């Protein structure tokens, strides 16, 4: 093991030895290199002659670039073309951290880490897997989950995905969540919570969040080391009263010295910039110190550097500029209202009694999606193909559940979407 990794491990062990036990073997071995090329380049910064960094510069010292870009992006070249730090742009990280506190006021003065920039949330989940999941470890998910989790945890890192039933009696199934948590063998437990959920579009009620946290606390009190990975991709998109509007991160950040909350978030879905590929990973644990978090940040940045080097300079610069605009909050509210109106219309459509013969919606109250379960023995994949062929309508099938991305459908087309599904069910039912 490299001495730089050992030093980080020693720091983590000093300030919370539980966290060291939570790290995977990869996580224990990774570090952000303070020596070598990066250190030598940093030492040469500002010198009259600097022949260290692998970038090309013009004779006037600015970033070399093709002039065709000048008409496309109105921004200083230093905010477009050079490499960004593997940690992320410092000013953008600070701004995002401020936004976490602003959007989650229950954090109050709880100390959390500085966010590390990732290449979107998918990359953030992968970095969490890298740092915490050993081969053979179990990662507990709800039974309604994004298929990329399999690719990351199982195919990339050799962990095993286990699931609990997400719903019971129209709400979060706390009992099965608890049961499956307690069935995980070993001292370390990894679970991933995704609210609003993809694909179901469900966020727990306030009372349900409290029950979820209580179950995690019980395990921690028994001495289990619990890593809770929080996929907050659709954060803020809650459309009903009584639903928990903050991240569950706020309830876990100061819960126990045995519970590490790993928050994955970013602007992709929140701010409608899917192609920018910027996300963040942040940490919190009871009693967490600046020294502990700095060690975790260095390990995370080391994993990023060893994986993709760094995140897009231009994407971070553009977002930083937009977040500083006085019109940002109002613009974001307008887009939220568009999605909320679609949600409300879709819920009204599914309340029509004629549809209940063939399908029923799973609980949904937030996010981009909702799901329906079919009745009368209808097969979702057959319905999906029939919708494509006869009704020019595309949906996603997950098992025998149909996912609808109402985020991607203009409001005027939503009634037709539901009617098309209904008619497809009639068509296939008549053939049985």
C-alpha positions as CSV (number, residue, x, y, z in Angstrom):
1,X,0.0,0.0,0.0
2,X,1.3,3.4,-0.9
3,X,2.4,5.5,2.0
4,X,0.1,8.3,0.9
5,X,-2.9,5.9,1.3
6,X,-1.5,4.8,4.7
7,X,-1.4,8.4,5.9
8,X,-5.1,8.9,4.9
9,X,-6.1,5.7,6.5
10,X,-4.3,6.7,9.7
11,X,-6.2,10.0,9.8
12,X,-9.5,8.2,9.3
13,X,-8.7,5.7,12.0
14,X,-7.8,8.5,14.4
15,X,-11.0,10.4,14.0
16,X,-13.4,7.5,13.4
17,X,-12.1,4.0,13.1
18,X,-15.6,2.8,12.0
19,X,-15.2,4.7,8.7
20,X,-12.0,2.8,8.0
21,X,-13.9,-0.5,8.4
22,X,-16.5,0.8,6.0
23,X,-14.1,1.3,3.2
24,X,-13.5,-1.3,0.5
25,X,-10.0,-2.7,-0.1
26,X,-9.9,-0.3,-3.1
27,X,-11.1,2.5,-0.9
28,X,-8.3,1.8,1.7
29,X,-5.7,1.7,-1.1
30,X,-6.7,4.8,-3.0
31,X,-5.3,8.3,-2.4
32,X,-5.0,11.6,-4.2
33,X,-1.4,11.9,-5.2
34,X,0.3,14.8,-3.5
35,X,3.7,13.9,-5.1
36,X,4.7,13.3,-8.6
37,X,3.3,15.3,-11.6
38,X,0.5,17.1,-9.8
39,X,2.8,18.3,-7.0
40,X,5.5,19.4,-9.3
41,X,3.0,21.2,-11.5
42,X,1.6,23.0,-8.5
43,X,5.0,24.1,-7.4
44,X,5.7,25.5,-10.9
45,X,2.4,27.5,-11.1
46,X,3.1,31.2,-11.5
47,X,6.7,30.7,-12.6
48,X,8.1,32.6,-15.5
49,X,8.5,29.4,-17.5
50,X,6.2,26.5,-16.8
51,X,6.9,23.3,-18.8
52,X,4.9,21.0,-16.5
53,X,1.3,20.7,-17.4
54,X,0.0,18.6,-20.3
55,X,-1.9,21.5,-21.9
56,X,-1.1,23.6,-24.9
57,X,-1.0,27.4,-24.5
58,X,-0.8,30.3,-27.0
59,X,2.3,32.5,-27.1
60,X,0.5,35.0,-24.9
61,X,-0.1,32.4,-22.2
62,X,-3.8,31.8,-22.7
63,X,-5.3,28.4,-23.4
64,X,-4.7,27.3,-27.0
65,X,-8.0,26.6,-28.7
66,X,-9.7,26.7,-32.1
67,X,-11.1,30.2,-32.8
68,X,-14.4,28.8,-33.9
69,X,-15.3,28.3,-30.3
70,X,-15.0,32.0,-29.6
71,X,-18.4,32.7,-31.2
72,X,-20.1,29.9,-29.3
73,X,-19.2,30.5,-25.7
74,X,-19.0,34.0,-24.2
75,X,-16.7,33.2,-21.3
76,X,-13.0,33.6,-20.4
77,X,-10.9,30.9,-21.9
78,X,-9.6,30.0,-18.4
79,X,-13.2,28.8,-17.6
80,X,-13.5,26.7,-20.7
81,X,-10.4,24.9,-21.9
82,X,-8.0,24.0,-19.1
83,X,-8.3,20.9,-17.0
84,X,-10.4,21.3,-13.9
85,X,-9.1,20.0,-10.6
86,X,-10.0,16.4,-9.8
87,X,-11.8,17.6,-6.7
88,X,-13.9,20.0,-8.9
89,X,-13.7,23.8,-9.3
90,X,-13.2,25.2,-5.8
91,X,-15.7,28.0,-6.1
92,X,-18.3,25.7,-7.6
93,X,-17.9,23.1,-4.8
94,X,-18.3,25.9,-2.2
95,X,-21.5,27.1,-4.0
96,X,-22.9,23.6,-4.1
97,X,-22.2,23.0,-0.5
98,X,-24.0,26.2,0.4
99,X,-27.0,25.0,-1.7
100,X,-27.1,21.7,0.3
101,X,-27.6,23.6,3.5
102,X,-30.1,26.0,1.9
103,X,-32.2,23.2,0.4
104,X,-31.9,21.1,3.6
105,X,-32.4,23.6,6.4
106,X,-32.7,20.8,9.0
107,X,-29.0,20.3,8.7
108,X,-28.6,23.4,10.7
109,X,-24.9,23.6,11.7
110,X,-24.1,19.9,11.2
111,X,-20.6,19.6,9.8
112,X,-20.5,17.8,6.4
113,X,-17.7,17.3,3.9
114,X,-16.9,19.5,1.0
115,X,-18.5,18.0,-2.1
116,X,-16.3,16.3,-4.7
117,X,-17.3,16.7,-8.3
118,X,-18.3,13.6,-10.3
119,X,-19.1,13.1,-13.9
120,X,-22.9,13.0,-13.2
121,X,-24.6,10.9,-10.6
122,X,-23.9,7.6,-12.4
123,X,-20.2,8.2,-12.0
124,X,-20.9,9.3,-8.4
125,X,-22.6,6.0,-7.7
126,X,-19.7,4.2,-9.3
127,X,-17.2,6.1,-7.1
128,X,-19.3,5.1,-4.0
129,X,-19.1,1.5,-5.1
130,X,-15.4,1.8,-5.7
131,X,-14.8,3.2,-2.2
132,X,-17.2,1.1,-0.1
133,X,-18.2,-2.1,-1.9
134,X,-15.9,-5.2,-1.8
135,X,-16.4,-8.2,-4.0
136,X,-19.1,-10.3,-2.3
137,X,-20.6,-7.4,-0.2
138,X,-24.4,-7.0,-0.3
139,X,-25.9,-3.8,-1.4
140,X,-29.6,-3.5,-0.4
141,X,-31.9,-1.7,-2.8
142,X,-35.7,-1.4,-3.2
143,X,-37.2,-3.9,-5.7
144,X,-38.0,-0.9,-7.9
145,X,-34.6,0.4,-8.9
146,X,-32.6,1.8,-11.8
147,X,-30.9,-1.0,-13.8
148,X,-27.6,0.9,-13.8
149,X,-27.2,-0.1,-10.1
150,X,-26.6,-3.7,-11.3
151,X,-24.0,-2.7,-13.8
152,X,-22.1,-0.7,-11.2
153,X,-22.3,-2.8,-8.0
154,X,-22.4,-6.3,-9.5
155,X,-20.7,-6.1,-12.9
156,X,-18.1,-3.5,-12.0
157,X,-17.3,-4.3,-8.4
158,X,-18.5,-7.9,-7.8
159,X,-21.0,-7.0,-5.0
160,X,-24.4,-8.6,-4.7
161,X,-27.6,-6.7,-5.1
162,X,-30.4,-7.6,-2.7
163,X,-33.8,-6.0,-2.7
164,X,-36.7,-5.3,-0.3
165,X,-40.3,-4.7,-1.3
166,X,-40.7,-0.9,-1.7
167,X,-44.5,-0.8,-1.1
168,X,-47.0,-2.1,1.4
169,X,-50.5,-0.8,1.7
170,X,-49.8,2.1,-0.5
171,X,-46.7,3.3,1.3
172,X,-43.1,2.6,2.1
173,X,-42.6,-1.0,3.3
174,X,-40.6,-0.3,6.5
175,X,-41.1,-3.8,7.8
176,X,-39.5,-5.5,4.7
177,X,-36.7,-2.9,4.6
178,X,-35.9,-3.7,8.3
179,X,-36.1,-7.5,7.6
180,X,-33.7,-7.4,4.7
181,X,-31.3,-5.1,6.5
182,X,-31.1,-7.5,9.4
183,X,-30.5,-10.5,7.1
184,X,-27.3,-9.0,5.7
185,X,-24.3,-10.9,7.2
186,X,-21.2,-9.3,8.4
187,X,-20.3,-6.2,10.3
188,X,-20.7,-3.8,7.4
189,X,-24.0,-3.0,5.8
190,X,-24.5,-1.1,2.5
191,X,-27.9,0.2,1.5
192,X,-28.8,2.6,-1.3
193,X,-31.9,4.9,-0.9
194,X,-33.2,6.7,-3.9
195,X,-35.9,9.4,-3.4
196,X,-37.8,10.4,-5.5
197,X,-37.5,6.8,-6.7
198,X,-36.6,5.9,-10.2
199,X,-38.8,4.2,-11.6
200,X,-41.7,4.5,-9.2
201,X,-41.7,8.3,-8.6
202,X,-42.2,7.9,-4.8
203,X,-40.8,9.8,-1.9
204,X,-41.6,8.6,1.6
205,X,-43.9,10.6,3.9
206,X,-42.4,12.4,6.9
207,X,-43.5,9.6,9.2
208,X,-42.0,7.0,6.9
209,X,-38.6,8.7,6.8
210,X,-38.5,8.7,10.6
211,X,-39.3,5.0,10.6
212,X,-36.6,4.3,8.0
213,X,-34.0,6.2,10.0
214,X,-35.1,4.4,13.2
215,X,-34.4,1.0,11.6
216,X,-30.9,2.2,10.5
217,X,-30.3,3.5,14.0
218,X,-31.1,0.1,15.6
219,X,-28.4,-1.6,13.5
220,X,-25.9,1.1,14.3
221,X,-26.7,0.7,18.0
222,X,-25.9,-3.0,17.7
223,X,-22.4,-2.1,16.4
224,X,-23.0,-2.6,12.7
225,X,-21.2,-0.3,10.4
226,X,-23.8,1.1,8.0
227,X,-23.0,2.9,4.7
228,X,-26.1,4.6,3.4
229,X,-25.7,5.7,-0.2
230,X,-28.3,8.4,-1.0
231,X,-29.2,8.9,-4.7
232,X,-30.7,12.3,-4.7
233,X,-30.8,12.6,-8.5
234,X,-34.4,13.9,-8.5
235,X,-34.2,16.0,-5.3
236,X,-36.7,18.8,-4.9
237,X,-39.3,17.4,-7.3
238,X,-42.0,16.7,-4.7
239,X,-45.6,17.4,-5.6
240,X,-47.7,16.5,-2.6
241,X,-48.2,17.7,1.0
242,X,-46.9,15.5,3.8
243,X,-44.0,14.1,1.7
244,X,-40.5,14.6,3.1
245,X,-39.1,17.5,1.1
246,X,-35.5,17.4,2.3
247,X,-32.9,14.7,1.6
248,X,-32.8,11.8,4.1
249,X,-29.2,12.8,4.4
250,X,-30.3,15.4,7.0
251,X,-31.6,12.6,9.2
252,X,-28.5,10.5,8.8
253,X,-25.8,13.1,9.0
254,X,-25.7,13.2,12.7
255,X,-27.4,9.9,13.6
256,X,-24.5,7.7,14.8
257,X,-20.8,7.2,14.6
258,X,-21.6,3.9,13.0
259,X,-23.6,5.5,10.1
260,X,-21.8,7.1,7.2
261,X,-24.2,9.1,4.9
262,X,-23.0,9.3,1.3
263,X,-24.9,11.9,-0.6
264,X,-25.0,11.8,-4.4
265,X,-26.6,14.8,-6.0
266,X,-26.1,17.3,-8.8
267,X,-27.8,19.5,-11.4
268,X,-28.6,16.8,-14.0
269,X,-32.3,16.4,-13.2
270,X,-32.7,19.3,-10.7
271,X,-31.6,21.9,-13.2
272,X,-32.3,20.1,-16.5
273,X,-28.7,19.8,-17.8
274,X,-28.6,16.1,-18.6
275,X,-25.7,16.4,-21.0
276,X,-23.4,18.5,-18.8
277,X,-22.4,15.4,-16.7
278,X,-21.7,17.1,-13.4
279,X,-22.6,15.6,-10.0
280,X,-21.3,15.6,-6.4
281,X,-20.5,13.2,-3.6
282,X,-20.6,14.5,0.0
283,X,-20.2,12.7,3.3
284,X,-21.5,13.1,6.8
285,X,-21.2,11.1,10.1
286,X,-21.9,12.0,13.7
287,X,-18.9,13.7,15.2
288,X,-17.3,14.1,11.7
289,X,-14.3,16.4,11.8
290,X,-12.6,18.5,9.1
291,X,-9.7,16.1,9.2
292,X,-11.8,13.0,8.7
293,X,-13.7,14.6,5.8
294,X,-10.5,15.9,4.2
295,X,-9.2,12.3,4.2
296,X,-12.4,11.0,2.6
297,X,-12.3,13.9,0.1
298,X,-8.7,13.0,-0.9
299,X,-9.6,9.4,-1.4
300,X,-12.6,10.3,-3.5
301,X,-10.7,12.7,-5.6
302,X,-8.0,10.1,-6.0
303,X,-10.6,7.6,-7.3
304,X,-11.9,10.3,-9.7
305,X,-8.4,11.0,-11.0
306,X,-7.6,7.4,-11.4
307,X,-10.9,6.8,-13.3
308,X,-11.6,9.8,-15.5
309,X,-9.0,12.5,-14.4
310,X,-11.5,15.3,-13.8
311,X,-14.9,16.8,-14.7
312,X,-15.8,19.2,-17.5
313,X,-14.4,22.6,-16.8
314,X,-17.0,24.2,-19.1
315,X,-20.0,22.5,-17.6
316,X,-18.9,23.6,-14.1
317,X,-18.2,27.2,-15.3
318,X,-21.6,27.5,-17.0
319,X,-23.5,26.2,-14.0
320,X,-21.6,28.4,-11.6
321,X,-22.6,31.4,-13.7
322,X,-26.2,30.4,-14.0
323,X,-26.5,29.8,-10.2
324,X,-25.3,33.3,-9.7
325,X,-27.9,34.8,-11.9
326,X,-30.7,36.7,-10.1
327,X,-33.4,35.0,-12.3
328,X,-32.2,31.4,-11.5
329,X,-34.7,30.6,-8.7
330,X,-37.7,31.9,-10.6
331,X,-36.7,30.1,-13.8
332,X,-36.3,26.8,-11.8
333,X,-39.7,27.3,-10.1
334,X,-41.3,27.7,-13.6
335,X,-39.9,24.4,-14.8
336,X,-41.0,22.7,-11.5
337,X,-44.5,23.9,-12.1
338,X,-44.6,22.4,-15.5
339,X,-43.7,19.0,-14.1
340,X,-46.1,19.4,-11.2
341,X,-49.0,20.2,-13.6
342,X,-48.2,17.1,-15.7
343,X,-48.1,15.1,-12.5
344,X,-51.5,16.4,-11.4
345,X,-53.1,15.8,-14.8
346,X,-51.7,12.2,-14.9
347,X,-53.0,11.5,-11.4
348,X,-56.4,12.7,-12.5
349,X,-56.3,10.5,-15.6
350,X,-55.6,7.4,-13.6
351,X,-58.5,8.1,-11.3
352,X,-60.9,7.5,-14.1
353,X,-62.9,4.3,-13.2
354,X,-62.8,2.7,-16.6
355,X,-59.0,2.3,-16.4
356,X,-59.1,0.3,-13.2
357,X,-60.2,-2.9,-15.0
358,X,-56.8,-3.2,-16.7
359,X,-54.2,-1.4,-14.6
360,X,-53.5,0.5,-11.4
361,X,-50.7,3.0,-10.6
362,X,-48.1,2.2,-8.0
363,X,-47.8,4.9,-5.3
364,X,-46.2,8.1,-6.8
365,X,-45.9,11.7,-5.6
366,X,-42.6,13.1,-7.0
367,X,-39.8,13.0,-9.6
368,X,-40.0,12.3,-13.3
369,X,-41.7,8.9,-13.4
370,X,-44.6,6.7,-12.3
371,X,-45.4,3.1,-12.8
372,X,-48.4,1.0,-13.5
373,X,-49.2,-2.6,-12.7
374,X,-51.3,-4.6,-15.1
375,X,-54.3,-6.8,-14.3
376,X,-56.1,-9.7,-15.9
377,X,-52.9,-11.6,-16.6
378,X,-51.7,-9.1,-19.2
379,X,-48.0,-9.1,-19.9
380,X,-46.2,-5.8,-19.8
381,X,-43.7,-6.6,-22.6
382,X,-46.5,-7.6,-25.0
383,X,-48.3,-4.3,-24.1
384,X,-45.1,-2.4,-24.8
385,X,-44.6,-3.9,-28.2
386,X,-48.3,-3.4,-29.1
387,X,-48.1,0.2,-28.1
388,X,-45.1,0.8,-30.4
389,X,-46.7,-1.0,-33.4
390,X,-50.3,0.2,-33.2
391,X,-50.3,3.4,-31.2
392,X,-46.9,4.9,-31.9
393,X,-46.3,5.1,-28.1
394,X,-43.1,4.2,-26.3
395,X,-42.9,3.1,-22.6
396,X,-40.4,1.3,-20.5
397,X,-41.0,-2.2,-19.1
398,X,-39.3,-3.3,-15.9
399,X,-40.3,-6.8,-15.0
400,X,-44.1,-6.8,-15.4
401,X,-44.3,-3.1,-14.5
402,X,-44.7,-0.3,-17.0
403,X,-42.8,2.9,-16.3
404,X,-44.0,6.2,-17.7
405,X,-41.7,9.2,-17.9
406,X,-44.2,12.0,-17.7
407,X,-41.3,14.4,-17.6
408,X,-40.8,13.6,-21.3
409,X,-44.4,14.0,-22.4
410,X,-46.1,17.3,-23.2
411,X,-49.0,17.9,-21.0
412,X,-51.5,17.8,-23.8
413,X,-50.4,14.3,-24.8
414,X,-50.8,12.7,-21.3
415,X,-54.5,11.8,-21.6
416,X,-53.8,10.2,-24.9
417,X,-50.8,8.3,-23.4
418,X,-53.1,6.7,-20.8
419,X,-55.9,6.0,-23.3
420,X,-53.4,4.3,-25.6
421,X,-52.3,2.0,-22.8
422,X,-56.0,1.3,-22.0
423,X,-56.8,0.5,-25.7
424,X,-53.7,-1.7,-26.0
425,X,-54.9,-3.7,-22.9
426,X,-58.3,-4.1,-24.5
427,X,-56.8,-5.3,-27.7
428,X,-54.6,-7.9,-26.1
429,X,-57.3,-9.0,-23.6
430,X,-59.7,-9.7,-26.5
431,X,-57.1,-12.1,-28.0
432,X,-56.8,-14.2,-24.8
